[in-house]
């Protein structure tokens, strides 16, 4: 039996549309979530609703861990028999060790996998996978495809707005003084994953309303400057916020496709309930 041409592998930080979930050549390896000593596989045995309940009620914040090498090894062993080529598109290597696990699994199987560091997560990975599938349809060879996807990964932009500083505090990313002061002043930091794939602060703004307005202004400015065709809005149980941002974008740019999706549980662990993240490519 002849092999299929290309398989796309990713991790569960990616937002997967219904089309990608149903696509026969897309494979997802789950991030591990650890709570009270128990391990859960993101998207398999832990729902977003269950995670938010954990965050609300447990003193110790849940943690995440990169997928076990064995998970990748088992998948790549299967794909080696079924496909001519494999392209893996993963969460930024500066935010997770997932790429290291993917490479180790590949090496143990003896499979040549083209691994792409998205430099980001969520919709940034979604758009890369969708582009890859489109290139397959057009008959693009693998080396050219990888080159185009690498270039696209370097053109991703994003803005992230947290509803609360609590997850950053619980996760050790904020000191007690910073957490208390931020809450007293009602600070809403606008964050972004930068060109080096690292999370950083763009601006610190007082009040959610002002921060949301500033976020929309920054997105609009980028859309004016670049030929943006598609935007993804990821939300952590904050659909109304996402829809309001979508409406604001479409008022000025009605031809841009704006997609809304839920963040995965592995991302919600760090962002917290109520977070919004917007992704686009320039």
C-alpha positions in Angstrom: 0.0 0.0 0.0 1.4 3.4 -0.9 2.1 5.9 1.8 0.3 9.2 2.3 2.4 12.2 1.5 2.6 14.5 4.6 1.5 14.3 8.2 1.3 17.3 10.4 2.0 16.9 14.1 1.3 19.5 16.8 0.7 19.8 20.5 -2.4 20.7 22.4 -1.5 24.4 22.9 -2.7 24.8 19.3 -6.3 25.8 18.7 -7.9 23.2 16.4 -10.9 24.1 14.3 -13.5 21.4 13.6 -11.9 21.0 10.1 -8.5 20.4 11.6 -9.8 18.0 14.2 -11.5 16.0 11.4 -8.5 16.1 9.1 -6.9 12.7 8.6 -3.3 14.0 8.3 -3.3 16.2 11.5 -2.1 14.6 14.8 -2.0 16.2 18.2 0.2 15.2 21.2 -1.3 16.4 24.5 0.5 18.6 27.0 0.4 17.2 30.5 -1.5 19.1 33.3 -0.6 18.2 36.9 -2.9 19.0 39.8 -2.6 17.6 43.4 -0.1 15.0 42.2 -2.4 13.7 39.5 -1.6 13.9 35.8 -4.1 14.8 33.1 -3.8 14.9 29.3 -4.9 18.2 27.9 -8.1 17.8 25.8 -8.4 14.1 26.6 -9.3 13.6 30.3 -9.5 17.2 31.5 -12.1 19.7 30.2 -11.7 23.5 30.4 -14.6 23.6 32.8 -12.9 21.2 35.2 -9.7 23.1 35.0 -11.3 26.5 35.8 -12.9 24.8 38.8 -9.5 23.6 40.0 -8.1 27.1 39.6 -11.0 28.6 41.6 -10.9 26.2 44.4 -7.4 24.8 44.9 -4.7 26.7 46.8 -1.9 25.2 44.7 -2.0 26.3 41.0 -2.1 23.4 38.5 1.1 23.0 36.5 1.9 21.9 33.0 4.6 19.6 31.7 5.8 18.9 28.1 4.5 15.6 26.6 6.5 12.5 27.5 9.1 11.4 24.8 7.3 8.0 24.7 4.2 9.7 23.3 6.1 11.2 20.4 8.0 7.9 19.9 4.8 5.9 19.6 3.2 8.5 17.2 6.3 8.8 15.0 6.7 5.0 14.8 3.2 4.9 13.4 3.7 7.8 11.0 6.9 6.3 9.7 4.9 3.4 8.3 2.1 5.6 6.9 3.7 8.7 5.5 6.5 9.9 3.2 7.1 13.0 5.2 6.2 14.4 8.7 6.1 18.1 9.6 5.8 19.0 13.3 4.7 22.5 14.3 5.0 23.2 18.1 4.6 25.8 20.8 7.6 28.2 21.2 10.7 26.5 22.5 11.1 29.4 24.9 7.8 28.7 26.5 7.8 24.9 26.6 10.2 21.9 26.2 7.7 20.2 23.8 10.1 20.6 20.9 12.8 18.7 22.8 10.5 15.8 23.5 9.4 15.8 19.8 13.0 15.7 18.6 13.9 12.9 21.1 11.0 10.8 20.0 11.9 11.4 16.3 15.5 10.3 16.9 14.6 7.2 18.8 12.4 6.0 15.9 15.0 7.0 13.3 12.5 9.3 11.4 13.4 12.5 9.7 10.8 15.0 11.0 10.8 18.6 9.8 10.3 20.5 13.1 9.0 24.1 13.0 9.2 26.3 16.1 6.1 28.4 15.8 7.6 31.0 18.2 4.1 31.2 19.6 1.1 29.1 20.4 -2.7 28.7 20.0 -3.9 30.3 16.7 -0.4 31.0 15.5 0.0 27.2 15.2 -3.5 26.9 13.7 -2.7 29.2 10.9 0.6 27.4 10.2 -1.1 24.1 9.9 -3.8 25.5 7.7 -1.1 27.0 5.5 0.7 23.7 5.3 -2.5 21.9 4.2 -3.1 24.5 1.6 0.5 24.1 0.2 0.0 20.3 0.1 -3.1 20.8 -2.1 -1.0 23.0 -4.4 1.6 20.3 -4.8 4.4 22.3 -3.0 7.5 20.2 -2.3 8.4 19.6 1.3 11.5 21.8 1.5 9.7 24.7 0.0 6.8 24.2 2.3 9.1 24.2 5.4 10.7 27.3 4.2 7.4 29.1 3.7 6.1 27.9 7.1 9.3 29.1 8.9 8.9 32.5 7.2 5.3 32.7 8.2 6.2 31.8 11.8 8.5 34.8 11.9 5.6 37.1 10.8 3.2 36.2 13.6 1.9 38.9 15.9 -0.1 38.6 19.0 -1.5 40.5 22.0 -2.6 39.0 25.3 -4.8 40.5 28.0 -5.2 38.8 31.3 -8.3 39.2 33.4 -6.4 38.7 36.7 -2.8 38.7 37.9 -3.6 35.7 40.2 -2.3 33.0 37.9 1.0 34.8 37.4 1.3 35.3 41.1 0.5 31.7 42.0 2.9 30.5 39.3 5.7 32.5 40.8 6.0 35.0 38.0 4.9 37.9 40.2 6.1 38.8 43.8 3.6 39.3 46.6 4.3 43.1 46.4 3.7 43.2 42.7 0.5 41.2 43.0 -0.9 43.4 45.8 0.1 46.6 44.1 -1.2 45.5 40.7 -4.6 44.6 42.2 -4.8 47.9 44.2 -4.1 49.9 41.1 -6.3 47.7 38.9 -3.4 47.1 36.5 -4.2 45.2 33.4 -0.9 44.2 31.6 -1.0 43.8 27.8 1.4 41.0 27.0 2.9 39.6 23.8 5.0 36.7 22.7 7.8 38.6 20.9 10.1 37.8 18.0 12.3 35.5 20.1 9.3 33.5 21.3 9.4 34.8 24.8 6.5 36.3 26.7 6.9 40.0 27.7 4.9 43.1 28.7 3.9 45.5 26.0 2.1 48.0 28.3 0.6 48.3 31.8 -2.7 50.0 31.8 -5.2 50.8 34.6 -8.7 49.3 34.1 -9.8 46.5 31.9 -11.9 48.9 29.7 -8.8 51.0 28.9 -6.6 48.0 28.3 -9.1 46.4 25.9 -9.4 49.7 24.0 -5.7 50.0 23.8 -5.4 46.4 22.6 -7.9 47.0 19.8 -6.1 50.2 18.8 -2.8 48.3 18.5 -4.5 45.6 16.4 -6.1 48.2 14.1 -2.8 49.9 13.6 -1.1 46.7 12.5 -4.0 45.9 10.1 -3.6 49.4 8.6 0.1 48.9 8.1 0.0 45.3 6.8 -2.2 43.2 4.6 -3.8 41.2 7.4 -6.3 38.7 6.1 -7.1 36.6 9.1 -7.3 37.1 12.9 -7.8 34.5 15.6 -9.2 35.5 19.0 -8.6 32.9 21.8 -10.5 33.2 25.0 -10.4 31.5 28.4 -14.1 31.2 29.1 -14.5 34.8 28.0 -16.6 34.5 24.8 -18.4 37.8 25.3 -15.1 39.7 25.4 -13.9 37.9 22.3 -17.1 38.7 20.4 -16.9 42.4 21.4 -13.3 42.6 20.1 -14.3 40.8 16.9 -17.1 43.3 16.4 -14.7 46.3 16.9 -12.2 44.9 14.4 -14.8 44.2 11.7 -16.3 47.7 12.0 -13.1 49.0 10.4 -11.9 46.0 8.5 -15.0 44.1 7.3 -13.0 42.0 4.9 -10.7 40.4 7.5 -11.8 36.9 8.6 -12.0 36.9 12.4 -12.2 33.5 14.1 -12.9 32.9 17.8 -11.8 29.8 19.7 -11.3 28.6 23.3 -7.8 28.3 24.7 -6.7 24.9 25.6 -6.5 23.8 29.3 -2.7 23.8 29.2 -2.7 27.5 28.3 -5.5 28.4 30.7 -3.4 27.1 33.5 -1.0 30.0 33.0 -3.4 32.7 31.6 -6.2 32.2 34.0 -10.0 32.4 33.4 -11.1 35.5 31.5 -7.9 36.0 29.4 -8.0 37.0 25.8 -5.3 36.5 23.2 -5.4 37.9 19.6 -3.2 36.4 16.8 -2.5 37.5 13.3 0.2 37.3 10.6 1.7 40.3 8.8 
